[in-house]
Amino acid sequence: MKDILWTRHSRFKMHQHFLSEHRVRKALNYPDRVEKGIAEGTVAMMKREKSTKKEFEVWVMLADNGKSRKIISAWRYPGITEPGEPLPETILREIEEASFDAGDSL
């Protein structure tokens, strides 16, 4: 079992999108889809979820480093995406603009 390291950005995004640590771990352990991440050396994992009103997806972007797994970002996507579909521009911009300190670097 790999140790999970959380960046401040991932914690902020979890709070912003009302995602619990349990829900993010569920996406890591039982993903419905795994794709290449937008940042170099990253992987994106997705888990479909349903609320009482509509379906959504939980996405997690991570980087594996031997014994540890660093969670870079996590977000809730309203609706259902198709495999290989690019991320919305707002999410791409947020990830690119996120400034990580030395403790949060890949």
N, C-alpha and C positions, 0 to 999 in steps of 0.2 A: 504494500500500500504506500503510495507516494504522499509525502507531506504536502499540504495545500498552503500556499502563501497568497495573501490577499493584498493587492495594491490599494492605496487610498482612493484612487480613481474607481476601482471596482466597488469598494464599499459605498462611495458616494452615489454611483449609478444604481446600486441595489436599493439604496434609500430612496432615490429619485423615482424609480420604477416600482416601488413597493414589493421588492423581491426579498424573500427570507434566504438565509444561508442554506436552509434545508432544500428549498426549491432549486437553488443554483447547484447544490451537490447532486440532486436528483437528475438534473440535466447532464452533469458530468458522468454519473454512473450508468444512466440508462438513456443515452441520446437516441432520438429518432433519426437524426442525420448528423454527419460529421463532414465539414468542408475545410478547405484551406483558408486560413485567416487572411485578412487584408494586410496586416503587418507581417514583415519578413519573419519566418520561423515560428508562426503562430498557427493555431488550429481553432476553428469555431465549431461549437457543438450546440445543437438545438433540441429542445424537448417541447412537444405540443401539450398545451394545457387547455382546460375548459373551465370557464366560470359559469354561473347560472345564466348569464346573458349572452356571452359569445366566446368564440375560440381565440386563443392567442398563442404565441410562441415565446419561450424563454431561450435567449441566446447567450452563450458564454464564450468569450475569446480568451485563450490561454496559451502559455508556452511551457513545454516540458523541459526540465533541466535535470537529467539523470534521476536523482532521488526525489526531486520536488516538482510540483506543478504550480506555476504562478498564474493566478487569475488576473487578467489584465482589465477586462471589462465584462459587464453583464447588463442585459437590457431585455425589456419586454416588447415584442413586436405585435401590434394588433393585427389580427387576421392570419392568413396562411401564405407562406412564401413557396415558390417553386424551387426545386433544386437548381443551383447555379445562378439564381437570380441575384443581382448585385444589391448591396445594402443601400438604404435610403441615404441621400446626400447629408441629411442632418446628423445621422449617426456617424458617417464617415468623417464629417467635419469635427464633431466632438472628440473622436478618437485621435485625429491628427493634431488637434489643438491642445489636447491634454498635456500638461507639463508635469512630467514625473521627476521627482527628486532622486538623488543617488540611491536611496533605499528602494525606489520603485522601478529602477531601470531593469531592462531585460537582461 
